[in-house]
Amino acid sequence: MPNSEEATSTTAALIELNRPKIPKFNISFPYAAQPDIIRANQKDVYYQRVLEEQVTNVFRTFFGTRIQHQYQKEVNVISDLFYFGLTTLLGTQTLGEEYCDIMQTSESSKQFPSTSKRATLIFWHVILPYLYTRGISELRKRTKPSRKKLLQKGKQLEDNSSNDSNTKYFDLIYKLLPKLQTFLKNHVHAIHLAIFYFYGAYYSLSKRVTGIRYIFTRQLGPHEQRLGYEILGFLLVVQFIIQANLYRRTLDDGVSNKDDDDNSEDEADLSFTSTLGLTPQEIAARKCTLCLSPRKNTTATPCGHLFCWTCIIEWCNNKTIC
C-alpha cells in the first residue's frame, strides 16, 4: 500500500514537471503620454456628468426636488461609484481610456492592477474627496462663532476661563481651514501637476498613491508623433516661484501693518459689543439704511435721518435728495 502511494505521488510530480508552464504576462507597451492621459480624463469627466444627470433625474422622480437638492453631493458620489465600479473595479477600461487606447498598469509589478488595488484607487478617487469636503464643511460649522455664543460670552465674562481657551482654539481652526484649503489647491495641486507635465505619470493624486500608471496600446502611424507637455510644467514652476515671492512680500507688508490690523479688529469688536443686550428693533435702528450695516461715523441729514458718513457722501454725489 505505501509503495502504491509513493508511485502515485512520483507520477504526479513527473506530470507536474513535464507540464508546460504558463508564461508570465509581461506588458511591454510604452507608457502613455500626457496628452493621451488628459484627453482620457476629459472624456471620463464628460461621461460621468452624463451619468450623474441621469441618476439625478431618477432620484428626483422618486424623492422630489427638495430632497434631491439636499443630497446632490451624495447622489454624485453614488453615480461616480457606479461609473468606476462597472469599469475599473471589474477590470475593464473606462470609456475615456478605451477612446484613447490606454490601459492601467501597476508600476511595482508591471502587471494589470489587482482587485484590491483597483478598489483602493476608487476609494482615493471618489470616496475620500467626498469625506474630506464634508469633514471640512462640518468642522467649519462647529467652529464658526455664532452670534448667540458671542452674546453669551458677553454676559458671562467672569465665569468662562475654561471656555475662553476652547473659544480661541475653535477660532484658530476656523481661520486656518480656508488657508489650508487654499494651500492644498493652489500649491500642492500645482506641484503635482508640474511633476505630471514633466514626467507624464500620475495625473491624479489617487493614482500616485496607489502606484497605477497608463500604457499606450495602439501602434502609431508613420506620420504620428507622441508629444509631451513639459513646457506646461515649466510654466507652472515659474508661476509657483512668482506666487512664492508675492506671498513673501505679503508677509513683509503684514508685519509692518500688524498694528493697523489690530486696531481695525478692535474697532470691529467694539462695534459688535456695542449691540450686546439690545433688542432686534434697537439693533436695526443702529444700522445704516444704505449699506445695511452698523453705522460708522454717524451723520445726520437736515431731515433727521442717520447714515454712515461715506454712504451719505456717495449718495449725495449722485442725488441731492435724501
C-alpha positions in Angstrom: 0.0 0.0 0.0 2.8 2.5 0.8 4.5 1.6 -2.5 1.4 2.4 -4.5 1.1 5.8 -2.7 4.7 6.6 -3.4 4.3 5.6 -7.0 1.2 7.8 -7.3 3.0 10.8 -5.8 6.0 10.2 -8.0 3.9 10.0 -11.1 2.1 13.3 -10.1 5.4 15.0 -9.6 6.6 13.9 -13.0 3.4 15.1 -14.7 3.8 18.5 -12.9 7.4 18.8 -14.1 6.5 17.9 -17.7 3.5 20.2 -17.9 4.3 23.3 -19.8 4.3 26.4 -17.6 2.1 29.3 -18.5 4.3 32.2 -19.3 4.0 35.3 -17.1 2.2 38.1 -18.8 4.6 40.9 -19.5 3.4 44.3 -20.5 6.0 45.7 -22.9 3.9 48.6 -24.2 5.2 52.2 -23.8 3.8 54.5 -21.1 1.0 56.8 -22.2 1.9 60.4 -22.9 0.5 63.4 -21.2 -2.0 64.4 -24.0 -3.4 60.8 -24.1 -4.0 60.8 -20.3 -5.5 64.2 -20.2 -7.8 63.5 -23.1 -9.0 60.3 -21.5 -9.6 62.1 -18.2 -11.7 64.7 -20.1 -13.8 62.0 -21.8 -14.3 60.3 -18.4 -15.5 63.5 -16.8 -17.9 64.1 -19.6 -19.5 60.6 -19.3 -19.5 61.0 -15.5 -21.6 64.2 -15.9 -24.0 62.4 -18.3 -24.4 59.6 -15.8 -24.8 62.0 -12.9 -27.6 63.8 -14.7 -29.4 60.5 -15.4 -29.1 59.4 -11.7 -30.2 62.8 -10.5 -33.3 62.6 -12.7 -34.2 59.2 -11.3 -33.6 60.3 -7.7 -35.7 63.4 -8.3 -38.5 61.3 -9.6 -38.7 59.1 -6.5 -37.9 61.6 -3.8 -38.7 65.0 -5.1 -36.8 68.2 -5.9 -36.2 69.3 -2.3 -34.6 66.0 -1.2 -32.6 65.9 -4.4 -31.0 69.3 -3.8 -30.4 68.4 -0.2 -28.4 65.2 -1.1 -27.0 66.2 -4.5 -23.4 65.6 -3.4 -24.3 62.1 -2.2 -26.1 61.4 -5.5 -23.0 62.5 -7.4 -20.8 60.2 -5.3 -23.1 57.2 -5.9 -23.1 58.0 -9.7 -19.3 58.1 -9.8 -19.1 54.8 -7.8 -21.4 53.3 -10.4 -19.2 54.5 -13.3 -15.9 53.3 -11.8 -17.4 50.2 -10.3 -18.7 49.0 -13.6 -15.4 49.8 -15.4 -12.3 50.0 -13.2 -13.4 47.7 -10.4 -14.5 45.0 -12.9 -11.1 45.1 -14.6 -12.2 46.9 -17.8 -11.2 50.2 -19.4 -13.2 53.3 -18.8 -14.8 55.0 -21.8 -12.1 57.6 -21.8 -9.3 55.0 -21.6 -10.9 53.0 -24.4 -11.2 56.1 -26.5 -7.5 57.0 -26.1 -6.2 53.4 -26.3 -4.6 53.4 -22.9 -4.8 50.8 -20.1 -3.9 50.8 -16.4 -0.8 49.0 -15.1 0.8 48.7 -11.7 4.1 50.4 -11.5 5.6 48.0 -9.0 4.6 44.7 -10.6 4.3 45.8 -14.3 1.1 43.8 -14.4 -2.6 44.7 -14.5 -3.6 46.1 -11.1 -5.1 43.7 -8.7 -8.7 43.9 -7.5 -7.7 45.3 -4.1 -5.5 48.0 -5.7 -8.3 49.0 -8.1 -10.7 49.2 -5.1 -8.2 51.4 -3.3 -7.9 53.6 -6.3 -11.7 54.1 -6.4 -11.7 54.9 -2.7 -9.0 57.6 -3.1 -10.5 59.0 -6.2 -14.2 59.1 -5.3 -14.9 58.5 -1.6 -12.0 60.3 0.1 -12.6 63.7 -1.6 -16.3 63.5 -0.5 -15.3 62.7 3.1 -12.7 65.5 3.0 -15.2 68.1 1.8 -17.9 67.0 4.2 -15.5 66.9 7.1 -14.1 70.4 6.3 -17.7 71.8 6.0 -18.8 70.2 9.3 -15.7 71.4 11.1 -16.3 75.0 9.9 -19.9 74.8 11.1 -18.8 73.6 14.5 -16.0 76.2 14.9 -17.8 79.1 13.4 -18.5 81.7 16.1 -22.3 82.2 16.2 -23.9 85.4 17.4 -25.7 83.5 20.2 -22.4 82.2 21.6 -20.9 85.7 21.4 -23.8 87.2 23.3 -23.5 84.5 26.0 -19.8 85.3 26.1 -20.5 89.0 26.7 -22.9 88.2 29.5 -20.6 85.7 31.2 -17.2 87.3 31.0 -16.3 86.3 34.6 -17.1 82.6 34.6 -15.6 81.4 31.3 -11.9 80.9 32.0 -12.0 77.3 30.6 -14.4 78.1 27.8 -12.2 81.0 26.7 -9.4 78.7 25.7 -11.8 76.5 23.8 -13.2 79.5 22.0 -9.7 80.6 21.0 -9.0 77.1 19.8 -12.2 77.0 17.7 -11.5 80.5 16.3 -8.0 79.4 15.3 -9.3 76.3 13.5 -12.0 78.4 11.8 -9.4 80.9 10.5 -6.8 78.2 9.4 -9.2 76.0 7.4 -9.6 78.4 4.5 -5.8 78.9 4.4 -5.3 75.1 4.4 -7.7 74.6 1.6 -6.1 77.4 -0.4 -2.6 76.0 0.2 -3.7 72.5 -0.9 -5.5 73.8 -4.0 -3.0 76.4 -5.2 0.3 74.9 -4.2 0.2 71.1 -3.6 -2.0 70.5 -6.6 0.1 72.8 -8.8 3.3 71.0 -7.8 1.6 67.7 -8.5 0.5 68.9 -12.0 4.0 70.2 -12.7 5.5 66.8 -11.9 3.0 65.2 -14.2 3.7 67.5 -17.1 7.4 66.8 -16.7 7.3 63.0 -16.4 3.9 62.0 -17.7 3.0 59.8 -14.7 0.1 60.0 -12.2 -2.3 62.7 -13.4 -4.4 62.3 -10.3 -3.3 62.0 -6.6 -5.2 58.8 -6.3 -3.1 57.1 -9.0 0.1 58.5 -7.4 -0.9 57.0 -4.0 -1.8 53.6 -5.5 1.1 53.5 -8.0 -1.1 53.0 -11.1 0.1 54.3 -14.4 -1.1 54.1 -18.0 0.4 52.3 -21.0 -0.3 53.1 -24.6 -1.7 50.1 -26.5 -2.1 51.4 -30.1 0.6 51.3 -32.8 1.4 54.8 -34.1 1.2 55.5 -37.8 4.2 56.5 -39.9 3.4 60.2 -39.5 2.2 60.3 -35.9 4.3 61.6 -33.0 3.8 61.4 -29.3 4.3 64.9 -27.8 4.7 65.9 -24.2 3.6 68.9 -22.1 7.0 69.7 -20.5 6.5 73.4 -21.4 3.4 73.5 -19.2 5.3 72.1 -16.3 8.0 74.8 -16.8 5.3 77.5 -16.8 3.7 76.1 -13.6 7.1 76.2 -11.9 7.6 79.8 -13.0 4.1 80.6 -11.7 4.8 78.9 -8.4 8.0 80.9 -7.9 6.2 84.2 -8.6 3.4 83.3 -6.1 6.0 82.4 -3.5 7.7 85.9 -4.0 4.3 87.6 -3.8 3.5 85.7 -0.6 6.8 86.6 0.9 6.2 90.3 0.2 2.7 90.0 1.7 4.2 88.6 4.9 6.7 91.5 5.0 3.9 94.0 4.5 1.8 92.2 7.1 4.5 92.7 9.7 4.6 96.4 9.1 0.8 96.7 9.1 0.1 94.5 12.1 -0.7 97.3 14.4 -3.2 98.8 11.9 -4.9 95.4 11.6 -5.1 95.0 15.3 -6.7 98.5 15.6 -9.2 97.6 12.9 -10.1 94.4 14.7 -10.5 96.3 17.9 -12.9 98.7 16.2 -14.9 95.8 14.8 -15.1 94.2 18.2 -16.3 97.5 19.7 -18.9 97.9 17.0 -20.2 94.4 17.8 -20.1 94.6 21.6 -21.9 97.9 21.5 -25.0 95.9 20.3 -24.9 93.4 23.1 -28.1 93.3 25.2 -30.1 95.2 22.6 -33.4 94.1 21.1 -33.6 93.3 17.4 -35.5 96.6 16.9 -32.8 98.6 18.6 -30.1 96.8 16.6 -32.0 97.6 13.3 -32.3 101.2 14.4 -28.5 101.5 14.7 -27.9 100.3 11.1 -27.4 102.5 8.1 -30.3 102.2 5.6 -27.9 102.5 2.7 -25.3 99.8 3.5 -27.5 97.8 6.0 -24.5 97.6 8.4 -23.9 99.2 11.8 -23.3 102.9 11.2 -19.8 104.2 11.2 -19.1 107.9 11.7 -22.9 108.6 12.1 -24.0 111.6 10.1 -27.4 113.3 10.3 -29.2 114.9 7.4 -31.3 118.1 7.7 -34.4 115.9 7.6 -33.2 113.9 10.6 -32.1 110.6 9.0 -28.9 108.9 10.2 -26.3 107.4 7.8 -22.7 106.4 7.6 -20.5 109.4 6.5 -19.1 107.6 3.5 -22.5 106.3 2.5 -24.3 109.6 2.5 -21.3 111.3 0.7 -21.6 108.7 -2.1 -25.4 109.2 -2.2 -25.1 113.0 -2.4 -22.7 112.7 -5.3 -25.4 111.0 -7.3 -28.6 112.6 -5.9 -29.1 115.7 -3.7 -32.4 114.4 -2.3 -32.5 112.3 0.9 
